Each structure stands twice: as structure tokens, then as C-alpha cells.
């Protein structure tokens, strides 16, 4: 559904069909969704927060969801703080977002706060309230960008831009049970949470530092039917050996390039599920959802009269970079990061390099992640897609190593399936992988070294870590 600028999450939740079996829960608490519209988790402080700028900074995701339901339409601004935010960035973010109140149970905020900033303790539980507060404020929702080495940028949305993508034609069965590897304080997780609550389903939240095995076990016990994550999330799930603890109807990938190897692996693991990969970003919102089990996306999506145009979305390619324009994009950056979000025509530069191959566009990599080998460009993701084709490879990471001759050379780490873990087997595989790379890739893109590792680091946003931090 498409909310007007004055409709709040509370009113959308109340208007969705409700039943006692609709729940929202994490590893500690499970609540009935119907109780969210007449209870409070803020200990009677709701009226005091009207018109203020509020940062929600809880360790668990569930208290954040409760605060969002209560404060959308009441607060002037809601900033969703992720638990991995570095303490060194907190003062600048509090100042840049003009924070008046912190809702928190996080020890990082038990230090001296800027003058005028107060704390409201997050209870993470519901108490009865006498009457709801009017929710007539067009609340600004602020999310942090991911994948940055420095202080994350703050991106401004509202409920209309966040909930607009729910009209993309993806319909779930009544009382679907949604879940995601993402944290709901990031754009990818927030989208799934809104789909669940507004669409009449349940929501099973992951928990900070929870193992893949523990999360999948909970998701399976809850009967999860729809679940999302990055390709790296899904590779870790497949490596864990417990991926079959869930039996979903719908599996969604986003946040990274979904190569053919991971799409095929998920199709094999979940044969009755619809496998979809979506393109979205914190700044640009949700753009499209591809469900044909092929990497990349049809070139027809770029056509002026195509299916995206009917949703008010336009895509173009400039200098090999995908550019997008729609009502789903953020309104801008917040605070000292208030740089221009889009160009004069309203297009956002996604930073994603695409290449037309026949009647299909393929994602090649990020423009800022290029390896320069003697003046020749190498996108790590392009090489990883070739390596990942090997049936004994679970996942890989391609990166640069300094070279006195070419400036850099391409090297790769691979995580193998258990059946390929012996040294003899890997030595044979190494040559197979390199032979494939030599056949498919130009010589400057072929890894010079290839080594087996037990695991690869995944960032808190679910993406493959590109640095050795």
C-alpha cells in the first residue's frame, strides 16, 4: 500500500488484517502484532517526545521496532542507530542530526552527552496506555549508509518513500512469516520489516552476534516463509550445513552482486522456493526485483515504457554506471553530510558498474573497488563470479597485492566445501580454477596467487569485507 505523507506506521499497522497468530519476535521476546497499537514501550514518555529529534540506539532490534511504531507521526526525526556504530563517531552524529533525546539501553551512550540531549531508557516490553497520541507529524526517518570505512553518512527518508516499494507486485500469502539476516536498522532489513507488519504478516528478527545456525534454527521453528539476506549471508548459511532448517516459499538476495553460482545453489537447496534478487540502496531505495533465476537483469527494464516506468522508476547508464530516478529515493543527506544526493535531472549515481551482454545487463562491480593492474581495470566481483562457478568453492574474495612492476596484481582467497579441504585436492582445484579464469578472463584479471582459507569476514551490513580491518 502507498501511504500518504500524513499516515503513520501506527495507522498502517492498525489497518492491516490482524490475528492472534501474527507475531514479532527475537531470541528473547515474542509479542503479538495486534498489541503494538495500544501499548507502549516508552514508559509514558511518548507525549514528551512530540516534535523532537530522537535517536533510537538499542542493542536488540525489537525495542527499535516498538519505538518506531510509537514515534512515527509523533517525533520530528527518528535516527536508526546500528549497534556497530563506532563510539568515535557518536558525538558528530548526535550534533549533525540535532538529537534531542536518546532511546537506548546501549552502554556506549552512558558517557557524557552533549548539552541538551537527554536519555529515555528502552524497556523492550509493552505496558498498557490510556489513549494513543495523535500522529499527524510527517516524521523524517534517518538511516546510516553501510560499507564505508569512515563515519557513515546519514540518509533521510520518510514513510512514503520507504513503504512505496511495497507496491512492486510481490504479494505474500495471508499471515506470511517474514525474516531477514539483515538488521532492521539498515535499509534492507527495514524493508522486510515494513513488508511484514504492513502486509499482514509476522516478523522474526535476527539478533546481534547470533550464529547462523542459531538464527536458522529459530527461523525454522517459527515456520518462516519469506526470508532475505545478502549473497554473503546466504553463502555463510550454505557453508553452515544447517540451511535446510528452513523451508521457505520465497528467498531474496540484495546488497551485493548475485552471481549465477549462488542463485543455482539456492535453487538446489530450496527447490520449491521462488528465488529473487533485488537491487536497492539506502540512498536510491528499492529499484527492481528479478525472479527469473538468472544473474543480472533484463535490458527491457531500461525501456521508457517498461514495467519500471509504470512504477515511476527510470534507469539509465552513464559511463557504465547505473543511474536511477524514482519517488523511492531518499530526500537527501542529513547534517554535515548534507551533500547533493542526485543530479539536476533527479538521477542518483549508484556507483554500480554494469555491462550489456546480449539482452541482459550484468553487474560488474563497484566503481570505487577497481584494482589497477598496470593501467588495466579489474573489478574483484567479476573475477569472484568466475571462481565461484567451481562446484567445490563456497565463496571467494579477490583483492589487490602490491607489485613493483604493475602497481598491483590480482590475488584471491577461497573457502572450499569440506570435500575439497585436503591439500592434495586443493592443489588440483587451484589449477582447475586458474584454467577457467584464463579461458574466460583477460590475462590481467587472472589471479596470480590463489589460497584456501577457512572463512571470509562479513561486515555488519552482511557484505563481504573488502579490507582486512
Buried (B, 14 or more C-beta within 10 A) or exposed (E): EEBEEEBBBBBBBBBBEBEEEBBBBBBEBEBBBBBBBBBBBBEEBBEEBBEBBBBBBBBBBBBBBBBBBBBBBBBBBBBBBBBBBEEEBBEEBBEBBBBBBBBBBBEBBEEEBEEEBEBBEBBBBBEEBEEBBEBEBBBBBBBBBBBEEEBBBBBBBBBBBBBBBBEBEBEBEEBBBBBBBBBBBBBBBBBBBBBBBBBBBBBBBBBBEBEBBBBBBBBBEBBBBBBBBBBBBBBBBBBBEBBEBBEBBBBBBBBBBBBBBBBBBBBEBBEEBBBBBBBBBBBBBBBBBBBEBBBBBBBEBBEEEBBBBEBEBBBEBEEEBBBBBBBBBBEBBBBBBEEEBBEEEBBBBBBBBBBEEEEBBBBBBBBEBBBEBEEBBBBBBBBBBBBBBBEBBBBBBBBBEEEEEBEBBBBBBBBBBEEBEEEEBBEEBBEEBBEBBEEBBEEBBBBEEBEBBEEBEBBBBBBBBBEEE
